[in-house]
Structure formats: C-alpha cells, structure tokens
Amino acid sequence: MPKNKRRLLVPAIVTLAGMVGAATAGLLLARPDSSDSVARPPAALPVETRAVELQDSFTMQRAFSGRVQARRESVLGFESAGRLARVLVDEGASVAAGELLA
C-alpha cells in the first residue's frame, strides 16, 4: 500500500475507534445500575364484560318533522243540503289518525 494512502487510513481508523468508544461509554452510562429498582408495567385496569346474543331483527324508533299535503284535491257535492255546524281543528294543526275534524 502506498504511503499516501496509509497516512489517510490511520487518522480514519483512529477517528472510527474514538466514535465506537464514545458510543459504548454512552450505552454503559445509560444502563441502569443493579441498585436501581426494576421498572414494572402499570397494573391492568378492570374491564366490564357483557355476553352478546345473536338476534334476528331489532326495532328502531325514528322521528321526522314535516308537513302532510294532499297530492290532489276534489270538489265535493252532496245530495241533500246542510250546514257545517263546527270545524274542530284549525288549518295546519296536528291531528291523529281517526280524529274527528268537523
């Protein structure tokens, strides 16, 4: 090997050896002593469990807001004359199925 290459190789080896030594010293200093207490994992938390049962179906309640409007309107005529005595609900009021309107 030529002398020029040896001159460059020696400082490189010395530098590499110094870096390995420093890393080893760092690892040794970072390692806990035998006098230190051993770190223990935290205790497990209690968990509530429930049995799961397979079901064929379920009921889901849903509520919607909106307005009911007729698709078509018809004019009514009656064979015998008469008067409407009372209208029991106001226009736009909520009514239930089968409720008397007039």
C-alpha positions in Angstrom: 0.0 0.0 0.0 1.4 3.4 -0.9 2.5 5.8 1.9 -0.1 8.5 0.9 -3.0 6.0 1.5 -1.5 4.9 4.8 -1.3 8.5 6.0 -5.1 8.9 5.3 -6.1 5.5 6.6 -4.5 5.9 10.1 -6.5 9.0 11.1 -9.7 7.5 9.7 -9.2 4.3 11.9 -8.4 6.4 15.0 -11.5 8.6 14.4 -13.7 5.5 13.9 -12.2 3.9 17.1 -13.0 7.0 19.1 -16.5 7.1 17.9 -17.1 3.4 18.8 -15.6 4.1 22.2 -17.8 7.1 22.8 -20.9 5.2 21.8 -20.0 2.2 24.1 -19.4 4.6 27.0 -22.7 6.3 26.4 -24.6 2.9 26.4 -22.9 1.9 29.6 -23.7 5.1 31.4 -27.3 5.0 30.2 -27.8 1.5 31.5 -29.4 1.4 35.0 -27.4 0.1 37.9 -28.3 -3.1 39.7 -29.1 -1.0 42.7 -32.0 0.8 40.8 -35.4 -0.6 41.2 -36.7 -2.6 38.2 -39.4 -0.7 36.3 -42.7 -2.5 36.4 -45.5 -2.1 33.9 -48.6 -0.4 35.3 -51.3 -2.6 36.8 -54.1 -3.7 34.4 -57.4 -1.8 34.7 -60.6 -3.8 35.3 -62.9 -4.1 32.3 -66.7 -4.8 32.3 -67.8 -7.6 30.0 -71.2 -8.5 28.7 -72.5 -11.6 26.9 -73.5 -11.0 23.3 -76.6 -12.7 21.9 -77.4 -13.0 18.2 -80.9 -11.6 17.2 -82.8 -11.8 14.0 -84.0 -8.2 14.0 -84.4 -5.1 16.1 -86.8 -2.1 16.3 -85.6 1.4 15.7 -87.7 4.4 16.6 -87.4 7.3 14.2 -89.0 10.8 14.3 -89.3 13.1 11.3 -90.6 16.6 11.1 -92.5 17.8 8.0 -95.9 18.7 6.6 -98.5 16.4 5.0 -100.0 17.8 1.8 -102.6 16.1 -0.5 -101.4 15.1 -4.0 -104.8 16.1 -5.4 -107.9 18.0 -4.3 -111.5 17.3 -5.2 -114.6 19.4 -5.1 -117.4 17.7 -3.2 -121.1 17.9 -3.7 -123.9 16.5 -1.6 -127.4 15.3 -2.5 -129.1 16.9 0.5 -128.4 20.4 1.6 -127.0 21.2 5.0 -124.7 23.4 7.1 -121.4 22.6 8.7 -122.1 23.0 12.4 -118.5 23.2 13.7 -114.9 22.8 12.5 -113.0 21.1 15.3 -109.4 21.7 14.1 -107.5 24.7 12.8 -105.7 24.7 9.5 -102.1 23.5 10.0 -102.9 21.8 13.3 -101.5 18.3 14.1 -104.1 15.6 14.0 -104.1 11.8 14.7 -105.5 9.1 12.5 -109.2 8.7 13.1 -109.6 12.1 14.8 -112.9 14.0 14.1 -112.2 17.1 12.1 -115.7 18.7 11.6 
